[in-house]
Each structure stands twice: as C-alpha cells, then as structure tokens.
Amino acid sequence: MSEFTDERPAPGADHDLASPASLIREQGAVPLAPPLPGALARVGKAAATAVRKFIRDATRTLDRETVARLYLRGAGLEIGALHEPLKVPTGVRVRYVDRLSTPDLRRQYPELATLDLVEVAVVDDGERLATIADDSEDFVVANQVLEHCQNPLATIEQWLRVLKPNGILFLSLPDKRFSFDVDRPVTSVEHVLRDYREGPAWSRRQHFEEWVTFVEKVAPDRRAARVDELMRVDYSIHFHVWTQTAMLALIEAAQGLFGGLEVELFLKTSYDVEHLIVLRKLPSATAPA
C-alpha cells in the first residue's frame, strides 16, 4: 500500500478499516494479534523468516505521521507539542495546549531557546483540560506526554471526557529501556491505580528523587537540594516510566476503570524508542464523576 486517499469518512462515521486497521493488524503492528506460531512452522523456516522480514519492513513505515493520516480527521487538540507538533492530514484542525504560554515555556526551558515552538492557543493543565468542554473534540494528541503526568489514569479519564463519542486518543510513550530512564524502576499498574484513588502527592517526591539519582546522576550529598529546587519550580520530569508490558497493563487498567475504550492500534516503532497507541472512545465510555 504505497499511498493513502484523502477521501475520509466524517468523524464518528461507520467505516471499514480493511483499509488501514485490518492491514496493520495483518502486518503484525498490534502485538495482541501476531501471526500464529503454528502457521509459521507449517510453511517452513525460510518462509517464516520471509514473513517476519515482511512484517518488520511493513511496520517500519508506520510512523507518527502515517498513523495520523489513518486516524485523525476533524478538529482537536495536541497537548505539549513544543517544537515537535504532529504533522496532520490536510484539512485537519489542531489547537495546541500547554501549561504555559509560548514565551513562558521559553523562559522555563532555556534549552528550547533556539527551537521553533508552536503557538500555544490554550493555556491549561494538560492533565485536567478544565477549559475544554465535554464531548467537544474529534481527537486528542499527546506524544510523549503521559509520562510527565503525575496521575496518568486520571489524565486519560479527562482526555476521554473531552472527546466526542468515537473520538480518537492518539498517544506515544517512550520505552524506558531505550531512553535516559533506563536505570529507573518500572512504574507498576498498582502504583498508577493508587495515584488514581488517592491522588499523586504520596509519591511526588519519590519521583523527583529517582530523577536526580538515575537520570541526572547527582552526587548523593547534593540530591536533596536538587530535588527541592526541581519541585519548587514544578519542573516537568518523567514521573512515570514504562516498558511495553507495563504500557499494556496501563491501558488495560484504563479500560477496566472507564469502559468504552477500544484499542485501535498498539505499535512498537522500528527504532524501539517509543510505542504509538491509538484508542477510540466508544459511546459507552464512563464520564468522570
């Protein structure tokens, strides 16, 4: 499949993804439904190798932009885009959301001074989206954002709240095994469930301590002061870190809590750094209390 048509159904319309989604599943992009090992064994070792190579080569082209062309239509939000906004299909409208205005982002993150940042249209806490109406958006994009959220499940709940029925939640998450978080302990599903039930304050300092110890690698005698400094300015660290297995557990927990949440795509990118996750809000999704 070398090109995609620009003729797309309206948001929420019934459509057959024998088209994109079924093709993606056949190519093995969704690890929940890989080729059957027994089937590969029957066709022989050489053929099995060829099939695996086909899957690897086919999924190599499924990057953020390509997946966006398959799933995004209408008007929606992108949270925390900074200097790397998602390239969306022609005609798709995006408002950029961040916790600070563009000038304030430059002040807090001087390392971004030379980069071309998006113009923030909505200054809001991306974990709550308090200024965004319920059921108002065709999609929400959050690339490498959820790991910065102190309460991931509560954040997913709010992103679902603002989506229209059949709206798309387009996420990417870094795999800690292939990032600067490699030495940090994996965030367990029990941890994020406790954050959801009790709030994240109980573990906030612990996350900053992990950050300065395993990422910044600050000397032991300077760690407490560095933690205090980062907490004072509310610096946006990776509060949570996941492997592929932990990501799947997180999604399953969200489905159990909120219902009406369907996995359209779970894709390990060819370069291992991140996973692309596309979720659809079904009409049966539970509204936040």
Secondary structure by P-SEA (a helix, b strand, c coil): ccccccccccccccccccccaaaaaaacccccccccaaaaaaacaaaaaaaaaaaaaaaccccaaaaaaacccccccccccccccccccccbbbbbbccccaaaaaaaccccccccccccccccccccccccccccccbbbbcccccccccaaaaaaaaaaaccccbbbbbcccccccccccccccccaaaaaaaaaccccccaaaaaaaaaaccccccccaaaaaaaaaaaaccccccccccaaaaaaaaaaaaacccccccccccccccccbbbbbbbbcccccccc
